[in-house]
Amino acid sequence: MADDNKRSIDAQDERRAYDRSRLIVDVFFDGKDATGVASTKDISIGGFYMSTQTVIPEGSLLLVRLPFGAGRQIVCNAQVIYSNQGKGVGVRFQGLSQEARALLEEELSAVE
């Protein structure tokens, strides 16, 4: 069983197109059936994992807002790619603007 879990985690890491950083920020999310506040566990240019006990099914579309302080924030759509029921969800950014991407790259580079 432990080997199966390790293979699953390794497969997830191999699917990622971008390196993840341990940048922890609040996430405000709003979807058809779920609204709330969570926090990121890790984040990249492609998406992030958000820790939340809210049940959000795979495939759900969310509007997310990530504030970085000093009035700087990212607001964009994201799609739930996988769900760890009661623990969190992995989301992929949808339509990240050039300005939002630049801000995220700047924030991520400050963590490394």
Secondary structure, DSSP 8 states (H G I E B T S, - for coil): -HHHHHHHHHHHHHH-SS--B----EEEEEESS-EEEEEEEEE-SSEEEEE-SS---TT-EEEEEEEEETTEEEEEEEEEEEEETTTEEEEEEES--HHHHHHHHHHHHHH-
